[in-house]
Amino acid sequence: VITSIDDNIGISLSVFEFTQEGNASVHLVDLSASYGHRDNFTAEISLSENLSGILHYRLRVEDTWGNEVITPWESIMVCDNDPPLLSFQEGDVDVSTGEVSRFVFRAEDNIGIVSHSIELSEHPDAVIQSHYSYPFLVITISMDESFPSPHPSLSVNVSDGNNSNGMELVLNLHDATPPTMEFLKVPEEMVLSGTYELSVIVHDNVGWRDPSVVWMGGDQGEAAAKVSVNMTEPEGTGFTAALFPPGPGSWVLNVSVFDLSGNAAIREFQYEIVDDVKPEPRIKTATTEAVSGESITLDASSSEDDSSIVGYTWTVTLPDGTEQTFTGESIDLVPTEEGDYTITLEVEDEGGNTAVASTTITVTPVPGDEDEGSGTDVLLWGAIIGSVLLFLVVILVIFLIVRKRSGGEAEEEEEEVLSWD
C-alpha cells in the first residue's frame, strides 16, 4: 500500500489501520517513524503471509496542531497461494483385520488448516476417527474383518480454505481374523457301541481349508485318533464327520479348521464315554470227556473285551445238581463222580458289563474199576438167583411132604368106613 501524505505545517502522527473480513480485531501500523516530520512521504506496507481473504483498511493522520483526518475504509482481496505442508510422522503400515491402527501426520499452513479428509480404499466398513491439533493430525482406524486385497491405501487431504495438499499411504494388510465354526449337530453324550455325526458350517473372510477332527486322551493313554471328514455342498460351506467312540473313559474331541491366511479356529468337546459293550467269554479245555479222578484245566485267557476283563467266575454243576463256584482266569477241576458236569463261565469288564459262556464235560469211570465192578455184580446176581432157587426147592420139598401125609390119612379113614359096613 503506497500512501502519499501532505500537510502545510507538518504531520505528527500517521497510523495505518486494517482488519480482516469476519474478524473484529483492528491492527495498527505506526507510520511516523518512516517519514519523521516531513510534509509528505510515501510508505510501503508489507502484509504478513498469514493474512488472506478480504482486507479492510484506512489511514488516520494528525498534524502538529492536532488536526486529524481519517480516510474512508477501503477493501482489498488478499490471495493465499501457498498450499499446506503435509508429511507422515508416525505409524506402522503393517495393519491387521479386526485391529486398531494409529497414524500421525504433520500438517502446517501459513494461514492455518481449516479442514481435512481421510479415505481408506476398499474398506467402507472401517471406522476412522481423526483429530487435528496444530500441527499434528492423528488418525485412528479400526479395521473391519474384510480382506478384499492385501494392500489398501490410506488417502489424507488437508486444506487451508484456498489451497489443499494430500498424500497416499499404502498399507500392508494382514488377515488376523480366524475362521468361525457353527456347529449344527454335536452329540451331547456317547456310549461305546454308538455311532454319531458331527456337522459344522465354517465362515471366514478369505476362505478356509484343512478341517480336522481328532480324538485325544483316554483313560488308557491311547494315542490321538484322527476322524475322516467330508466336505458339505456347496463346496466350502462346511464339513461332516462320523464319530466312532475310540474307547471307554474320558476323551476330548478336538475340532479345528484353518483359513487361507493360516489362522486357526479350535473347539474341544469333553466326553465321558460309557462302556456298554459286553465282553466275549471263551472257555478253553483240552477235552470235553474225562475220566473220574483226572485233573481238568479250564482256561478263560482267550476271552476278549474292548477294554479289559476284571473278573472271572466259574460255576461247576455236578451230575447230582450240586454247584461249586470258583474264581480266576483258569481253574483245575478234579471230578470224582461219573456223569455230565456243566461248566459256566461269567466274565466282567471294567465297565461292569458281564457275559456268560458254558460247556459240558462228560466224566466216565476208570477202565479197570469198570471191569471189577462188573465181576462183583455177576457174583451178586448169582448169589441172589441161587438163594431164590434154594428157597423154591425148600418150598417144593415141604409141599411134597405135606401132600404125602395128607394121602396116608385119607386111606386110613377109608378103611375105617369099610369096616363099619
NUBANU-369870 format. One record per residue: x, y, z of N, C-alpha, C in turn; residue in three letters. Coordinates in steps of 0.1 Angstrom, whole numbers, padded with zeros to 4 digits, always signed. Layout:
BEGIN
XYZXYZXYZala;...
# end
This chain:
BEGIN
+0009-0012+0000+0000+0000+0000+0009+0012+0000val;+0008+0020-0010+0016+0032-0011+0007+0044-0007ile;+0011+0052+0003+0003+0063+0008+0011+0076+0006thr;+0005+0086+0001+0011+0100+0000+0004+0109+0009ser;+0011+0116+0018+0005+0125+0028+0011+0139+0026ile;+0003+0149+0027+0008+0163+0025+0001+0172+0036asp;+0009+0180+0042+0003+0190+0052+0011+0203+0052asp;+0004+0214+0055+0010+0227+0054+0021+0230+0065asn;+0019+0224+0077+0028+0227+0087+0036+0214+0092ile;+0031+0203+0087+0038+0191+0091+0030+0180+0098gly;+0033+0168+0096+0025+0157+0102+0032+0152+0114ile;+0024+0150+0125+0030+0145+0137+0026+0130+0140ser;+0015+0125+0134+0011+0111+0136+0004+0106+0124leu;+0008+0094+0121+0002+0087+0109+0001+0072+0113ser;-0012+0067+0112-0014+0053+0116-0022+0046+0105val;-0018+0034+0101-0025+0026+0091-0033+0015+0099phe;-0046+0015+0097-0055+0006+0104-0060-0004+0094glu;-0061-0017+0097-0067-0027+0089-0073-0039+0097phe;-0082-0045+0091-0089-0057+0097-0093-0066+0086thr;-0094-0079+0090-0098-0090+0081-0113-0091+0081gln;-0119-0096+0070-0133-0098+0068-0137-0109+0079glu;-0147-0106+0086-0152-0115+0096-0144-0115+0109gly;-0134-0106+0111-0126-0106+0123-0128-0092+0128asn;-0132-0091+0141-0134-0077+0147-0121-0070+0151ala;-0110-0078+0152-0098-0072+0156-0093-0062+0146ser;-0088-0050+0151-0082-0040+0142-0067-0039+0145val;-0059-0040+0134-0045-0040+0135-0040-0026+0132his;-0030-0021+0139-0025-0007+0137-0010-0008+0133leu;-0007+0000+0123+0007+0001+0119+0011+0016+0120val;+0021+0019+0129+0025+0033+0130+0035+0037+0119asp;+0031+0047+0111+0040+0051+0100+0049+0063+0103leu;+0048+0068+0116+0055+0080+0119+0070+0078+0117ser;+0075+0067+0121+0090+0065+0120+0095+0065+0106ala;+0086+0063+0097+0091+0062+0083+0093+0075+0076ser;+0088+0086+0082+0089+0099+0075+0094+0110+0084tyr;+0094+0109+0097+0098+0120+0106+0087+0131+0105gly;+0092+0144+0103+0082+0155+0103+0082+0161+0089his;+0084+0153+0079+0083+0159+0066+0069+0162+0062arg;+0068+0171+0053+0054+0175+0049+0047+0164+0041asp;+0055+0156+0034+0049+0145+0026+0059+0133+0026asn;+0053+0121+0023+0062+0109+0023+0054+0098+0015phe;+0061+0088+0012+0055+0076+0006+0059+0064+0015thr;+0049+0056+0020+0051+0045+0029+0047+0032+0022ala;+0055+0022+0023+0052+0008+0017+0049-0001+0029glu;+0038-0007+0029+0034-0016+0040+0033-0031+0034ile;+0040-0039+0041+0040-0054+0037+0031-0061+0047ser;+0022-0069+0041+0013-0077+0049+0019-0091+0052leu;+0015-0096+0063+0020-0109+0067+0015-0120+0058ser;+0022-0131+0057+0017-0143+0049+0005-0149+0055glu;+0002-0146+0068-0009-0152+0075-0022-0145+0071asn;-0021-0134+0064-0034-0127+0060-0038-0132+0047leu;-0051-0134+0046-0057-0138+0033-0072-0134+0034ser;-0078-0134+0022-0092-0131+0021-0094-0115+0019gly;-0105-0110+0023-0108-0096+0021-0103-0088+0033ile;-0095-0078+0030-0089-0069+0040-0094-0055+0039leu;-0099-0049+0050-0104-0036+0050-0093-0027+0057his;-0091-0015+0051-0080-0006+0057-0084+0008+0055tyr;-0078+0017+0064-0079+0032+0063-0067+0038+0069arg;-0066+0051+0067-0054+0059+0072-0059+0070+0081leu;-0053+0071+0093-0056+0082+0103-0043+0091+0105arg;-0045+0104+0102-0033+0113+0102-0036+0126+0111val;-0026+0130+0119-0027+0143+0126-0015+0151+0123glu;-0017+0165+0122-0006+0174+0120-0001+0179+0134asp;+0008+0187+0134+0015+0192+0146+0005+0200+0155thr;-0005+0205+0149-0015+0212+0157-0027+0204+0161trp;-0026+0191+0159-0037+0182+0163-0048+0180+0154gly;-0047+0186+0142-0057+0184+0132-0057+0170+0127asn;-0068+0163+0126-0069+0149+0123-0077+0147+0110glu;-0073+0138+0102-0081+0133+0091-0081+0118+0090val;-0092+0112+0088-0093+0097+0086-0099+0094+0073ile;-0093+0086+0065-0098+0082+0052-0109+0072+0053thr;-0117+0071+0044-0128+0061+0044-0122+0047+0043pro;-0129+0037+0048-0125+0023+0047-0125+0019+0033trp;-0114+0012+0029-0113+0006+0016-0110-0009+0017glu;-0113-0016+0007-0111-0031+0007-0102-0035-0004ser;-0095-0047+0000-0086-0053-0010-0087-0068-0008ile;-0086-0076-0018-0086-0090-0017-0072-0095-0017met;-0069-0102-0006-0055-0108-0004-0056-0123-0007val;-0049-0127-0017-0050-0141-0021-0038-0149-0015cys;-0041-0162-0010-0031-0171-0005-0028-0181-0015asp;-0016-0182-0020-0012-0192-0030-0003-0203-0024asn;-0001-0203-0011+0008-0213-0005+0000-0225+0000asp;+0002-0237-0006-0006-0249-0001+0000-0253+0013pro;-0008-0261+0020-0004-0266+0033+0008-0276+0031pro;+0015-0277+0042+0026-0287+0042+0021-0300+0049leu;+0023-0311+0043+0018-0324+0049+0028-0335+0048leu;+0031-0341+0059+0041-0352+0060+0037-0363+0070ser;+0041-0375+0067+0038-0387+0075+0049-0387+0087phe;+0044-0388+0099+0053-0387+0110+0054-0401+0118gln;+0043-0408+0120+0044-0419+0129+0033-0429+0125glu;+0036-0442+0127+0026-0452+0124+0032-0464+0117gly;+0025-0476+0119+0030-0488+0112+0021-0491+0101asp;+0027-0492+0089+0020-0495+0077+0015-0510+0076val;+0020-0518+0085+0016-0532+0086+0004-0532+0096asp;-0008-0535+0090-0020-0535+0098-0027-0548+0096val;-0037-0551+0106-0043-0564+0106-0058-0562+0107ser;-0066-0571+0101-0080-0571+0101-0085-0572+0116thr;-0095-0565+0119-0101-0565+0132-0093-0558+0143gly;-0083-0551+0139-0074-0545+0149-0074-0530+0147glu;-0069-0522+0157-0069-0507+0156-0055-0503+0153val;-0054-0494+0144-0041-0488+0140-0041-0473+0141ser;-0029-0467+0144-0028-0453+0147-0018-0447+0138arg;-0021-0435+0132-0012-0428+0123-0011-0413+0126phe;+0001-0407+0125+0002-0393+0129+0008-0386+0116val;+0002-0375+0112+0007-0367+0101+0009-0353+0107phe;+0019-0346+0100+0022-0332+0104+0016-0323+0093arg;+0007-0314+0097+0000-0306+0087+0002-0291+0091ala;+0008-0283+0083+0010-0269+0086+0007-0260+0074glu;+0003-0247+0078+0000-0238+0067+0002-0224+0072asp;+0004-0214+0063+0007-0201+0067-0005-0194+0073asn;-0017-0198+0069-0029-0192+0075-0037-0202+0083ile;-0033-0214+0084-0039-0224+0092-0047-0235+0084gly;-0048-0246+0090-0056-0257+0084-0070-0256+0088ile;-0079-0256+0079-0093-0254+0082-0101-0267+0080val;-0096-0277+0073-0104-0289+0071-0094-0300+0067ser;-0099-0312+0069-0091-0324+0064-0101-0335+0060his;-0096-0344+0052-0105-0356+0048-0096-0368+0047ser;-0102-0380+0051-0094-0393+0051-0103-0403+0045ile;-0096-0412+0037-0103-0422+0030-0094-0435+0029glu;-0101-0446+0033-0094-0459+0032-0100-0467+0021leu;-0092-0470+0011-0098-0477-0001-0102-0491+0002ser;-0113-0496-0004-0118-0510-0003-0123-0514+0010glu;-0124-0504+0020-0128-0508+0033-0139-0498+0038his;-0151-0498+0032-0161-0488+0036-0166-0490+0050pro;-0164-0502+0055-0169-0505+0069-0159-0502+0080asp;-0147-0498+0076-0137-0495+0086-0141-0482+0094ala;-0139-0482+0107-0142-0470+0115-0130-0461+0116val;-0131-0448+0110-0120-0439+0110-0123-0427+0119ile;-0114-0424+0128-0115-0412+0137-0103-0404+0135gln;-0104-0391+0136-0093-0382+0134-0094-0369+0143ser;-0083-0364+0146-0083-0352+0155-0070-0343+0151his;-0073-0330+0148-0062-0321+0144-0059-0311+0155tyr;-0047-0311+0160-0043-0302+0170-0029-0297+0165ser;-0029-0284+0160-0017-0279+0154-0004-0283+0161tyr;+0005-0289+0153+0005-0291+0138+0002-0306+0135pro;-0004-0314+0144-0005-0328+0141-0019-0333+0139phe;-0020-0341+0129-0033-0348+0125-0032-0362+0129leu;-0039-0366+0139-0039-0380+0145-0051-0388+0139val;-0048-0399+0133-0058-0408+0127-0058-0421+0133ile;-0070-0426+0137-0072-0439+0143-0082-0447+0134thr;-0077-0459+0130-0085-0467+0121-0088-0481+0128ile;-0101-0484+0130-0105-0497+0134-0108-0506+0122ser;-0099-0515+0119-0101-0522+0106-0113-0532+0108met;-0120-0533+0097-0131-0544+0097-0124-0557+0094asp;-0132-0568+0093-0127-0581+0091-0126-0585+0076glu;-0130-0576+0067-0130-0580+0053-0115-0580+0048ser;-0113-0587+0037-0100-0588+0032-0100-0588+0016phe;-0105-0576+0010-0106-0576-0004-0092-0576-0011pro;-0082-0570-0005-0069-0570-0011-0058-0568+0000ser;-0046-0572-0002-0036-0571+0008-0030-0557+0009pro;-0033-0548+0000-0026-0535+0000-0036-0524-0002his;-0045-0521+0008-0053-0509+0007-0045-0496+0009pro;-0051-0485+0004-0043-0472+0005-0051-0463+0014ser;-0043-0455+0022-0049-0445+0031-0046-0431+0025leu;-0057-0424+0021-0055-0411+0015-0059-0400+0025ser;-0050-0390+0027-0051-0380+0036-0050-0366+0029val;-0060-0357+0031-0060-0344+0024-0063-0333+0034asn;-0055-0322+0034-0057-0311+0043-0059-0298+0034val;-0066-0289+0040-0069-0276+0032-0069-0264+0042ser;-0064-0253+0036-0064-0240+0044-0076-0232+0040asp;-0084-0237+0032-0096-0229+0027-0094-0225+0012gly;-0081-0222+0009-0078-0218-0005-0070-0229-0013asn;-0061-0235-0005-0053-0245-0011-0053-0258-0004asn;-0050-0268-0010-0051-0282-0004-0038-0290-0007ser;-0036-0300+0001-0025-0308-0002-0028-0322+0004asn;-0024-0333-0003-0027-0346+0002-0016-0356-0001gly;-0017-0367+0005-0007-0378+0003-0014-0392+0005met;-0008-0402-0001-0014-0415+0000-0004-0425+0006glu;-0009-0433+0016+0000-0442+0023-0005-0456+0020leu;+0004-0464+0014+0000-0478+0010+0002-0487+0023val;-0008-0494+0027-0007-0503+0038-0005-0517+0034leu;+0001-0525+0044+0002-0539+0042-0008-0546+0051asn;-0019-0551+0046-0030-0556+0054-0028-0571+0056leu;-0028-0575+0069-0026-0589+0072-0040-0594+0078his;-0043-0606+0074-0056-0612+0078-0053-0618+0092asp;-0059-0612+0102-0057-0617+0116-0070-0623+0121ala;-0080-0624+0113-0093-0629+0117-0094-0644+0115thr;-0096-0651+0126-0097-0666+0124-0111-0670+0119pro;-0112-0682+0114-0125-0687+0109-0134-0689+0121pro;-0147-0689+0119-0157-0692+0129-0164-0705+0125thr;-0167-0714+0135-0173-0726+0132-0187-0726+0139met;-0197-0729+0131-0211-0730+0136-0215-0745+0136glu;-0217-0750+0148-0219-0764+0150-0234-0767+0149phe;-0238-0774+0138-0252-0777+0136-0256-0790+0144leu;-0247-0799+0145-0250-0812+0151-0238-0817+0159lys;-0240-0818+0173-0229-0823+0181-0236-0832+0192val;-0231-0844+0193-0236-0854+0203-0234-0848+0217pro;-0244-0850+0226-0243-0845+0239-0236-0855+0248glu;-0238-0868+0246-0231-0878+0253-0230-0891+0244glu;-0221-0900+0248-0218-0911+0240-0217-0924+0248met;-0220-0935+0241-0217-0948+0246-0208-0955+0236val;-0201-0965+0241-0191-0971+0233-0196-0977+0220leu;-0208-0983+0221-0213-0990+0209-0220-0981+0199ser;-0221-0968+0202-0229-0960+0193-0220-0954+0181gly;-0227-0949+0172-0221-0941+0160-0228-0928+0160thr;-0220-0917+0159-0226-0903+0160-0221-0895+0148tyr;-0228-0883+0146-0224-0875+0135-0222-0860+0140glu;-0211-0855+0134-0208-0841+0137-0210-0833+0124leu;-0217-0821+0125-0220-0813+0113-0216-0798+0117ser;-0208-0792+0108-0202-0779+0111-0203-0770+0098val;-0206-0758+0100-0206-0748+0089-0194-0738+0093ile;-0186-0734+0083-0174-0726+0086-0176-0713+0078val;-0172-0702+0085-0173-0688+0080-0159-0682+0081his;-0155-0676+0070-0142-0669+0070-0141-0658+0060asp;-0133-0648+0062-0133-0636+0053-0124-0639+0040asn;-0115-0649+0041-0107-0652+0029-0108-0666+0024val;-0116-0674+0031-0117-0688+0027-0110-0697+0037gly;-0113-0710+0037-0108-0719+0048-0104-0732+0041trp;-0096-0740+0050-0091-0753+0045-0088-0762+0057arg;-0084-0774+0054-0079-0784+0064-0087-0785+0076asp;-0100-0790+0075-0107-0793+0087-0102-0806+0093pro;-0102-0806+0106-0096-0818+0113-0105-0821+0125ser;-0107-0834+0127-0114-0839+0139-0106-0851+0145val;-0102-0849+0157-0093-0858+0164-0097-0862+0178val;-0097-0875+0181-0099-0880+0194-0086-0879+0202trp;-0086-0873+0214-0074-0872+0221-0076-0877+0236met;-0066-0883+0241-0067-0887+0256-0071-0901+0257gly;-0080-0903+0267-0084-0917+0270-0078-0921+0284gly;-0086-0929+0291-0081-0934+0304-0069-0943+0303asp;-0068-0950+0292-0056-0959+0290-0045-0953+0283gln;-0046-0940+0280-0035-0933+0273-0033-0936+0259gly;-0044-0938+0252-0044-0941+0238-0039-0929+0230glu;-0032-0932+0219-0028-0921+0210-0040-0914+0203ala;-0037-0902+0198-0048-0895+0192-0053-0903+0179ala;-0066-0903+0177-0072-0910+0166-0079-0900+0157ala;-0074-0899+0145-0080-0889+0135-0093-0895+0129lys;-0102-0886+0127-0115-0890+0122-0116-0884+0108val;-0121-0892+0098-0123-0887+0085-0134-0878+0084ser;-0133-0867+0076-0143-0857+0074-0147-0856+0060val;-0159-0851+0057-0164-0850+0044-0169-0835+0042asn;-0165-0829+0031-0169-0815+0028-0184-0815+0024met;-0191-0805+0029-0205-0804+0025-0207-0796+0013thr;-0218-0798+0006-0222-0790-0005-0231-0778-0002glu;-0230-0766-0008-0220-0764-0019-0206-0763-0013pro;-0196-0766-0021-0182-0767-0017-0178-0755-0008glu;-0172-0758+0003-0166-0748+0011-0176-0743+0022gly;-0188-0748+0023-0197-0742+0033-0195-0749+0047thr;-0190-0761+0047-0188-0768+0060-0183-0782+0058gly;-0184-0790+0068-0180-0804+0067-0188-0812+0078phe;-0187-0826+0076-0194-0835+0085-0184-0846+0088thr;-0186-0853+0099-0177-0864+0103-0185-0874+0111ala;-0183-0887+0108-0189-0898+0115-0180-0901+0127ala;-0185-0901+0139-0178-0903+0151-0180-0917+0157leu;-0169-0924+0159-0169-0937+0165-0161-0936+0178phe;-0168-0938+0189-0161-0936+0202-0149-0946+0202pro;-0137-0941+0205-0125-0949+0205-0123-0958+0217pro;-0129-0956+0228-0128-0964+0239-0135-0958+0251gly;-0136-0966+0262-0144-0960+0274-0135-0950+0281pro;-0142-0942+0289-0134-0933+0298-0135-0919+0293gly;-0126-0910+0297-0126-0896+0294-0118-0894+0281ser;-0125-0887+0272-0119-0884+0259-0122-0869+0255trp;-0113-0863+0247-0115-0850+0242-0116-0851+0227val;-0127-0845+0221-0129-0844+0207-0124-0830+0202leu;-0113-0830+0195-0107-0817+0191-0111-0815+0176asn;-0118-0803+0174-0122-0799+0161-0115-0786+0157val;-0109-0786+0145-0101-0774+0141-0102-0772+0126ser;-0100-0760+0122-0100-0756+0108-0091-0744+0106val;-0085-0743+0095-0076-0732+0092-0081-0724+0080phe;-0079-0710+0080-0082-0702+0069-0070-0701+0059asp;-0072-0695+0048-0061-0694+0038-0049-0685+0043leu;-0051-0678+0053-0040-0670+0059-0033-0677+0070ser;-0037-0689+0074-0031-0696+0084-0037-0695+0098gly;-0048-0687+0099-0054-0685+0112-0063-0698+0115asn;-0063-0702+0128-0069-0714+0132-0081-0711+0141ala;-0091-0719+0139-0103-0720+0149-0103-0734+0155ala;-0103-0734+0168-0103-0747+0175-0114-0748+0185ile;-0120-0759+0186-0131-0762+0196-0129-0776+0201arg;-0131-0777+0214-0129-0790+0221-0142-0794+0228glu;-0145-0807+0228-0157-0812+0235-0152-0824+0244phe;-0156-0823+0256-0152-0833+0266-0163-0844+0267gln;-0159-0857+0266-0169-0868+0267-0164-0878+0277tyr;-0174-0883+0285-0171-0894+0293-0179-0906+0287glu;-0171-0914+0279-0177-0924+0271-0180-0937+0280ile;-0193-0940+0279-0197-0952+0288-0195-0965+0280val;-0189-0974+0287-0187-0987+0281-0199-0996+0283asp;-0206-0998+0271-0218-1006+0271-0216-1019+0263asp;-0204-1022+0259-0201-1034+0251-0197-1045+0260val;-0205-1057+0259-0202-1068+0267-0190-1076+0263lys;-0183-1082+0272-0171-1090+0269-0175-1103+0262pro;-0165-1110+0256-0168-1122+0250-0160-1133+0257glu;-0168-1141+0266-0161-1152+0274-0158-1164+0265pro;-0147-1170+0267-0143-1182+0260-0137-1192+0269arg;-0142-1204+0269-0137-1215+0277-0128-1224+0269ile;-0116-1226+0274-0107-1234+0267-0103-1246+0276lys;-0105-1258+0271-0101-1270+0278-0096-1281+0268thr;-0088-1289+0273-0081-1299+0265-0091-1309+0259ala;-0102-1312+0267-0111-1323+0263-0125-1320+0269thr;-0135-1325+0263-0149-1324+0269-0153-1338+0274thr;-0144-1348+0274-0146-1361+0280-0134-1364+0289glu;-0137-1368+0301-0127-1370+0311-0130-1383+0319ala;-0120-1387+0326-0121-1399+0335-0121-1395+0349val;-0129-1401+0357-0131-1398+0371-0117-1398+0378ser;-0115-1387+0385-0103-1385+0393-0092-1378+0385gly;-0094-1376+0372-0084-1369+0364-0086-1354+0365glu;-0074-1347+0366-0075-1332+0367-0077-1326+0353ser;-0087-1316+0353-0090-1309+0341-0088-1294+0343ile;-0080-1288+0333-0078-1274+0334-0088-1266+0325thr;-0094-1256+0332-0104-1248+0325-0097-1234+0324leu;-0096-1229+0311-0088-1216+0309-0097-1206+0302asp;-0097-1194+0307-0106-1183+0301-0097-1172+0296ala;-0084-1174+0294-0075-1163+0290-0078-1158+0276ser;-0085-1166+0268-0087-1162+0254-0100-1153+0253ser;-0106-1150+0265-0118-1141+0265-0114-1127+0261ser;-0122-1120+0254-0119-1107+0248-0129-1096+0253glu;-0124-1084+0253-0132-1072+0257-0126-1060+0250asp;-0134-1049+0248-0129-1037+0242-0119-1030+0252asp;-0121-1032+0265-0112-1025+0274-0103-1036+0281ser;-0108-1041+0293-0101-1051+0300-0111-1059+0309ser;-0108-1072+0310-0117-1080+0319-0111-1080+0333ile;-0120-1078+0343-0116-1076+0356-0120-1088+0365val;-0129-1096+0360-0134-1107+0369-0138-1120+0361gly;-0135-1131+0367-0138-1144+0361-0145-1153+0372tyr;-0157-1157+0369-0164-1165+0379-0168-1178+0372thr;-0164-1190+0378-0167-1203+0373-0178-1210+0382trp;-0188-1215+0376-0198-1223+0383-0198-1237+0377thr;-0195-1247+0385-0195-1261+0381-0207-1268+0387val;-0215-1273+0378-0227-1281+0383-0224-1296+0381thr;-0224-1303+0393-0221-1317+0393-0233-1326+0388leu;-0230-1338+0385-0241-1347+0380-0253-1348+0389pro;-0251-1346+0402-0262-1347+0412-0269-1334+0414asp;-0265-1323+0406-0271-1310+0407-0264-1300+0417gly;-0254-1305+0424-0247-1296+0433-0238-1287+0425thr;-0238-1274+0430-0230-1264+0423-0218-1260+0432glu;-0206-1258+0425-0194-1253+0431-0190-1241+0423gln;-0185-1231+0431-0181-1218+0425-0166-1215+0427thr;-0159-1211+0416-0145-1208+0417-0143-1194+0410phe;-0132-1188+0412-0128-1175+0406-0114-1176+0401thr;-0111-1168+0391-0097-1168+0385-0098-1170+0370gly;-0087-1166+0363-0087-1167+0349-0087-1182+0344glu;-0081-1191+0353-0081-1205+0350-0082-1213+0363ser;-0088-1225+0362-0090-1233+0374-0087-1247+0370ile;-0084-1256+0380-0082-1270+0378-0093-1277+0385asp;-0100-1286+0378-0111-1294+0383-0108-1309+0383leu;-0111-1315+0395-0109-1330+0396-0122-1336+0399val;-0129-1341+0389-0142-1347+0391-0141-1361+0397pro;-0150-1364+0406-0149-1377+0413-0162-1385+0410thr;-0172-1379+0405-0184-1386+0401-0185-1388+0386glu;-0192-1399+0383-0194-1401+0368-0206-1393+0364glu;-0206-1389+0351-0218-1382+0346-0213-1369+0339gly;-0223-1360+0336-0221-1348+0329-0219-1336+0339asp;-0208-1329+0337-0205-1317+0345-0208-1305+0336tyr;-0216-1296+0341-0219-1283+0333-0210-1272+0339thr;-0202-1266+0330-0192-1256+0333-0198-1243+0328ile;-0200-1233+0337-0205-1220+0333-0194-1209+0337thr;-0190-1201+0327-0181-1190+0329-0187-1177+0328leu;-0186-1168+0338-0191-1154+0337-0179-1145+0338glu;-0178-1136+0328-0167-1126+0328-0173-1112+0330val;-0165-1103+0336-0170-1089+0338-0158-1080+0334glu;-0162-1069+0326-0152-1060+0323-0152-1048+0332asp;-0143-1038+0330-0142-1027+0340-0154-1018+0339glu;-0162-1019+0329-0174-1011+0328-0186-1017+0335gly;-0184-1029+0341-0195-1036+0347-0203-1044+0338gly;-0199-1046+0326-0207-1054+0316-0203-1069+0319asn;-0213-1078+0318-0210-1092+0320-0215-1100+0309thr;-0209-1112+0307-0214-1121+0297-0211-1136+0301ala;-0219-1145+0297-0217-1159+0302-0215-1169+0290val;-0207-1179+0292-0205-1190+0283-0205-1203+0291ala;-0208-1214+0284-0209-1227+0292-0205-1238+0282ser;-0201-1249+0289-0197-1261+0281-0200-1273+0291thr;-0200-1285+0285-0203-1297+0293-0191-1307+0291thr;-0188-1312+0303-0177-1323+0303-0183-1336+0308ile;-0181-1346+0301-0187-1359+0305-0176-1367+0312thr;-0178-1372+0324-0169-1379+0332-0173-1394+0332val;-0163-1403+0329-0166-1417+0329-0156-1424+0339thr;-0160-1436+0343-0151-1443+0353-0138-1447+0347pro;-0129-1450+0356-0116-1455+0352-0118-1469+0346val;-0111-1473+0335-0114-1486+0328-0112-1497+0337pro;-0102-1499+0346-0100-1510+0355-0111-1511+0365gly;-0115-1500+0371-0126-1500+0380-0139-1505+0374asp;-0141-1502+0361-0153-1506+0355-0154-1521+0354glu;-0143-1529+0350-0143-1544+0350-0145-1550+0363asp;-0138-1545+0373-0140-1550+0387-0154-1549+0391glu;-0160-1539+0388-0174-1537+0392-0183-1546+0385gly;-0180-1550+0373-0189-1559+0365-0188-1573+0371ser;-0176-1578+0376-0175-1591+0382-0182-1592+0395gly;-0182-1581+0403-0189-1581+0415-0204-1582+0413thr;-0208-1575+0403-0223-1576+0400-0227-1590+0396asp;-0219-1597+0389-0222-1611+0385-0224-1620+0397val;-0214-1618+0406-0214-1627+0418-0226-1623+0426leu;-0229-1610+0427-0241-1606+0435-0254-1612+0429leu;-0255-1610+0416-0267-1616+0410-0267-1631+0411trp;-0256-1637+0410-0256-1652+0411-0260-1657+0425gly;-0256-1649+0435-0260-1653+0449-0275-1651+0451ala;-0280-1640+0445-0294-1637+0446-0302-1648+0439ile;-0298-1652+0427-0305-1662+0420-0304-1676+0427ile;-0293-1679+0432-0291-1691+0440-0300-1692+0452gly;-0301-1681+0459-0309-1680+0471-0324-1682+0467ser;-0328-1676+0456-0342-1678+0452-0344-1692+0448val;-0335-1699+0441-0337-1713+0437-0337-1722+0449leu;-0329-1719+0459-0329-1727+0471-0342-1726+0478leu;-0347-1713+0479-0360-1711+0485-0371-1719+0479phe;-0371-1719+0465-0381-1726+0458-0380-1741+0460leu;-0368-1746+0461-0366-1761+0464-0372-1764+0477val;-0369-1756+0487-0374-1759+0501-0389-1759+0501val;-0395-1749+0494-0409-1749+0493-0415-1761+0487ile;-0408-1766+0476-0413-1777+0469-0412-1790+0478leu;-0402-1791+0485-0400-1803+0494-0411-1803+0505val;-0413-1791+0511-0423-1790+0521-0437-1794+0515ile;-0439-1789+0503-0452-1792+0497-0454-1807+0495phe;-0443-1814+0490-0444-1828+0488-0446-1836+0501leu;-0440-1832+0511-0441-1839+0524-0455-1837+0529ile;-0460-1825+0528-0474-1823+0533-0484-1831+0525val;-0482-1832+0513-0491-1839+0504-0490-1854+0507arg;-0479-1859+0510-0477-1873+0512-0485-1877+0525lys;-0483-1868+0535-0490-1871+0548-0505-1870+0546arg;-0509-1861+0538-0524-1860+0536-0529-1872+0529ser;-0522-1878+0520-0527-1890+0513-0528-1902+0522gly;-0519-1905+0532-0519-1916+0541-0531-1915+0550gly;-0534-1904+0556-0546-1902+0565-0559-1905+0557glu;-0560-1902+0545-0572-1905+0537-0574-1920+0536ala;-0564-1928+0534-0565-1942+0532-0570-1949+0545glu;-0565-1944+0557-0569-1950+0569-0584-1947+0572glu;-0589-1935+0569-0603-1932+0571-0612-1941+0562glu;-0607-1943+0550-0615-1952+0541-0616-1966+0546glu;-0605-1971+0552-0605-1985+0558-0615-1985+0569glu;-0615-1975+0577-0624-1975+0589-0639-1975+0584glu;-0642-1968+0574-0656-1967+0569-0660-1981+0564val;-0651-1987+0557-0654-2000+0552-0657-2010+0563leu;-0649-2009+0574-0651-2019+0585-0664-2017+0592ser;-0669-2005+0593-0682-2003+0598-0693-2009+0590trp;-0691-2009+0578-0701-2015+0569-0702-2030+0572asp;
# end
